[in-house]
Amino acid sequence: MPVALTAQGLSKTFGTRLLFTGVSLGLDERERLALIGPNGSGKSTLLKIIAGLETPDSGSVMLRKGLRAAYIAQADAFPESSTVISAVTSSLNDARPPHLHDDHEIELAA
């Protein structure tokens, strides 16, 4: 299977606190990954770096051409009346990918 994601030598600190250093991983297409660790160990920060929402102190993340990474926060921020499909559709509308041209395509992608 082709490599979908490669991360090499990722490090991140907050102030004087080291969250992680030297993290490297590769993820093949259709492969799944679980991050397990205590609260505050940097799992969410690592995922945000992979999704491009935060920058690492060192290292790099490379995604296969055409691949997008997204991050969904642990604490939901959805209106109480939201359904899964309405939340995904809303998210796609907020940051409309260039290949989705109208509401029908967004709904199909969701």
Backbone as CSV, one residue per row, in Angstrom:
resi,resn,N_x,N_y,N_z,CA_x,CA_y,CA_z,C_x,C_y,C_z
1,MET,0.844,-1.182,0.000,0.000,0.000,0.000,0.887,1.243,0.000
2,PRO,0.425,2.306,-0.654,1.224,3.530,-0.684,1.213,4.239,0.676
3,VAL,2.293,4.945,0.951,2.411,5.702,2.191,1.512,6.929,2.092
4,ALA,0.667,7.140,3.089,-0.256,8.270,3.095,0.324,9.446,3.881
5,LEU,1.028,9.137,4.956,1.528,10.170,5.848,2.874,9.753,6.404
6,THR,3.795,10.710,6.466,5.090,10.472,7.095,5.394,11.640,8.013
7,ALA,5.745,11.348,9.240,6.184,12.367,10.193,7.566,11.949,10.685
8,GLN,8.481,12.919,10.727,9.845,12.594,11.148,10.368,13.617,12.137
9,GLY,10.894,13.112,13.235,11.597,13.927,14.212,10.785,15.031,14.850
10,LEU,9.497,14.790,15.087,8.648,15.828,15.668,8.956,16.048,17.137
11,SER,9.038,17.310,17.523,9.240,17.695,18.912,8.339,18.881,19.212
12,LYS,7.857,18.969,20.453,7.016,20.090,20.849,7.156,20.343,22.335
13,THR,7.321,21.599,22.684,7.348,22.021,24.083,6.324,23.124,24.277
14,PHE,5.838,23.249,25.495,5.013,24.373,25.905,5.728,25.020,27.076
15,GLY,6.283,26.210,26.828,7.100,26.860,27.849,8.334,26.019,28.103
16,THR,8.526,25.604,29.341,9.669,24.759,29.683,9.304,23.279,29.698
17,ARG,8.033,22.972,29.446,7.572,21.578,29.518,7.694,20.885,28.160
18,LEU,8.483,19.831,28.111,8.646,19.022,26.909,7.474,18.047,26.808
19,LEU,6.700,18.158,25.718,5.602,17.212,25.504,6.105,15.934,24.855
20,PHE,6.873,16.076,23.768,7.448,14.911,23.102,8.626,15.369,22.263
21,THR,9.496,14.422,21.986,10.659,14.706,21.153,10.999,13.486,20.313
22,GLY,11.441,13.723,19.088,11.886,12.640,18.222,10.795,11.693,17.759
23,VAL,9.550,12.172,17.667,8.450,11.311,17.240,8.488,11.157,15.720
24,SER,8.539,9.928,15.264,8.500,9.620,13.833,7.490,8.508,13.608
25,LEU,6.738,8.631,12.524,5.780,7.576,12.194,5.454,7.634,10.720
26,GLY,5.006,6.528,10.212,4.524,6.432,8.843,3.193,5.727,8.865
27,LEU,2.292,6.166,8.042,0.960,5.584,7.997,0.632,5.253,6.547
28,ASP,0.386,3.992,6.281,0.019,3.563,4.937,-1.475,3.783,4.706
29,GLU,-1.837,3.830,3.440,-3.235,3.983,3.078,-4.054,2.881,3.744
30,ARG,-5.181,3.243,4.308,-6.133,2.349,4.991,-5.615,1.781,6.316
31,GLU,-4.442,2.189,6.741,-3.920,1.749,8.031,-4.549,2.594,9.129
32,ARG,-4.696,2.027,10.302,-5.266,2.735,11.447,-4.206,2.874,12.527
33,LEU,-4.353,3.897,13.327,-3.382,4.200,14.368,-4.118,4.625,15.620
34,ALA,-3.682,4.158,16.765,-4.244,4.578,18.048,-3.141,5.246,18.860
35,LEU,-3.468,6.363,19.471,-2.542,7.047,20.376,-3.052,6.857,21.787
36,ILE,-2.232,6.262,22.623,-2.623,5.975,23.995,-1.585,6.575,24.922
37,GLY,-2.046,7.297,25.922,-1.131,7.888,26.884,-1.902,8.679,27.915
38,PRO,-1.226,9.070,28.979,-1.903,9.827,30.037,-2.286,11.232,29.569
39,ASN,-3.232,11.834,30.286,-3.626,13.209,29.994,-2.405,14.113,30.052
40,GLY,-2.314,15.024,29.104,-1.221,15.986,29.095,0.062,15.489,28.467
41,SER,0.033,14.302,27.863,1.268,13.749,27.294,1.533,14.209,25.863
42,GLY,0.575,14.937,25.253,0.803,15.494,23.927,0.084,14.803,22.789
43,LYS,-0.839,13.901,23.086,-1.555,13.182,22.018,-2.317,14.142,21.117
44,SER,-3.114,15.022,21.711,-3.899,15.979,20.922,-2.995,16.947,20.175
45,THR,-1.932,17.371,20.804,-0.994,18.280,20.148,-0.361,17.611,18.937
46,LEU,0.003,16.354,19.060,0.574,15.616,17.931,-0.431,15.547,16.781
47,LEU,-1.684,15.256,17.088,-2.704,15.195,16.042,-2.924,16.559,15.391
48,LYS,-2.876,17.626,16.181,-3.015,18.974,15.627,-1.849,19.310,14.705
49,ILE,-0.657,18.858,15.047,0.511,19.070,14.180,0.319,18.328,12.866
50,ILE,-0.138,17.092,12.936,-0.365,16.304,11.726,-1.428,16.960,10.848
51,ALA,-2.453,17.544,11.469,-3.528,18.200,10.718,-3.139,19.595,10.240
52,GLY,-1.971,20.076,10.656,-1.520,21.395,10.219,-2.068,22.549,11.031
53,LEU,-2.654,22.268,12.188,-3.208,23.314,13.045,-2.172,23.912,13.986
54,GLU,-1.117,23.173,14.247,0.001,23.650,15.069,1.294,23.311,14.355
55,THR,2.337,24.041,14.694,3.638,23.758,14.100,4.526,23.084,15.133
56,PRO,5.314,22.124,14.709,6.237,21.478,15.650,7.432,22.392,15.914
57,ASP,8.092,22.184,17.041,9.341,22.899,17.310,10.426,22.405,16.368
58,SER,10.368,21.119,16.035,11.292,20.544,15.058,10.600,19.371,14.384
59,GLY,11.135,18.996,13.228,10.593,17.871,12.487,9.665,18.313,11.375
60,SER,9.120,17.335,10.670,8.261,17.639,9.531,7.176,16.582,9.369
61,VAL,6.096,16.999,8.723,4.985,16.106,8.380,4.758,16.235,6.885
62,MET,4.695,15.097,6.218,4.423,15.096,4.781,3.212,14.203,4.509
63,LEU,2.245,14.760,3.777,1.051,14.016,3.386,1.140,13.691,1.901
64,ARG,0.663,12.525,1.533,0.620,12.151,0.125,-0.173,13.206,-0.641
65,LYS,0.223,13.475,-1.863,-0.441,14.474,-2.697,-1.941,14.195,-2.750
66,GLY,-2.726,15.226,-2.486,-4.177,15.099,-2.525,-4.801,14.665,-1.214
67,LEU,-3.988,14.267,-0.238,-4.510,13.821,1.052,-4.719,15.029,1.954
68,ARG,-5.810,15.012,2.706,-6.070,16.057,3.686,-6.161,15.405,5.058
69,ALA,-5.639,16.091,6.050,-5.759,15.629,7.429,-6.642,16.615,8.176
70,ALA,-7.518,16.120,9.019,-8.408,16.974,9.795,-8.327,16.574,11.256
71,TYR,-8.638,17.511,12.120,-8.608,17.270,13.561,-9.980,17.584,14.133
72,ILE,-10.511,16.671,14.923,-11.762,16.907,15.638,-11.418,16.927,17.123
73,ALA,-11.744,18.028,17.773,-11.397,18.215,19.186,-12.093,17.180,20.069
74,GLN,-11.466,16.894,21.210,-12.046,15.952,22.164,-13.367,16.473,22.712
75,ALA,-13.385,17.754,23.051,-14.600,18.360,23.594,-15.437,18.849,22.419
76,ASP,-16.639,18.293,22.282,-17.455,18.700,21.151,-17.909,20.143,21.311
77,ALA,-18.052,20.792,20.190,-18.505,22.180,20.167,-19.658,22.302,19.183
78,PHE,-20.521,21.305,19.171,-21.629,21.279,18.230,-22.910,21.709,18.924
79,PRO,-23.782,22.375,18.197,-25.084,22.701,18.785,-25.795,21.419,19.224
80,GLU,-26.580,21.527,20.261,-27.245,20.346,20.824,-28.118,19.626,19.803
81,SER,-28.691,20.358,18.870,-29.588,19.756,17.887,-28.846,19.153,16.694
82,SER,-27.507,19.228,16.671,-26.728,18.721,15.530,-26.829,17.209,15.403
83,THR,-26.773,16.773,14.150,-26.604,15.359,13.851,-25.181,15.202,13.327
84,VAL,-24.726,13.981,13.175,-23.387,13.747,12.638,-23.275,14.347,11.249
85,ILE,-24.261,14.095,10.410,-24.193,14.590,9.032,-24.233,16.114,8.985
86,SER,-25.026,16.753,9.838,-25.083,18.224,9.822,-23.780,18.829,10.330
87,ALA,-23.134,18.182,11.291,-21.858,18.684,11.794,-20.761,18.569,10.741
88,VAL,-20.722,17.438,10.027,-19.709,17.252,8.985,-19.977,18.196,7.817
89,THR,-21.225,18.328,7.419,-21.585,19.231,6.328,-21.226,20.667,6.678
90,SER,-21.518,21.071,7.880,-21.183,22.426,8.333,-19.681,22.662,8.294
91,SER,-18.928,21.691,8.737,-17.470,21.803,8.727,-16.941,21.926,7.301
92,LEU,-17.486,21.129,6.387,-17.065,21.205,4.991,-17.447,22.541,4.360
93,ASN,-18.583,23.096,4.753,-18.982,24.407,4.243,-18.067,25.507,4.763
94,ASP,-17.625,25.384,6.006,-16.761,26.401,6.615,-15.402,26.474,5.924
95,ALA,-14.867,25.339,5.538,-13.553,25.298,4.878,-13.701,24.492,3.601
96,ARG,-14.464,25.021,2.679,-14.825,24.274,1.472,-13.601,23.880,0.658
97,PRO,-13.345,22.573,0.547,-12.238,22.114,-0.298,-12.510,22.488,-1.758
98,PRO,-11.479,22.774,-2.520,-11.674,23.234,-3.897,-12.371,22.225,-4.817
99,HIS,-12.324,20.943,-4.473,-12.956,19.952,-5.340,-14.453,19.801,-5.085
100,LEU,-14.970,20.478,-4.055,-16.404,20.431,-3.771,-17.019,21.756,-4.203
101,HIS,-17.817,21.717,-5.264,-18.267,22.944,-5.905,-19.630,23.448,-5.441
102,ASP,-20.463,22.574,-4.885,-21.781,23.030,-4.483,-22.269,22.217,-3.284
103,ASP,-23.452,22.599,-2.781,-24.004,21.950,-1.580,-24.246,20.460,-1.809
104,HIS,-24.639,20.080,-3.002,-24.892,18.661,-3.293,-23.599,17.848,-3.170
105,GLU,-22.481,18.360,-3.715,-21.206,17.671,-3.602,-20.728,17.596,-2.156
106,ILE,-20.995,18.649,-1.392,-20.624,18.645,0.027,-21.413,17.576,0.768
107,GLU,-22.701,17.490,0.493,-23.521,16.473,1.143,-23.076,15.066,0.784
108,LEU,-22.716,14.850,-0.476,-22.218,13.537,-0.886,-20.902,13.200,-0.202
109,ALA,-20.016,14.190,-0.081,-18.719,13.965,0.583,-18.923,13.664,2.064
110,ALA,-19.862,14.361,2.685,-20.136,14.141,4.116,-20.663,12.742,4.325
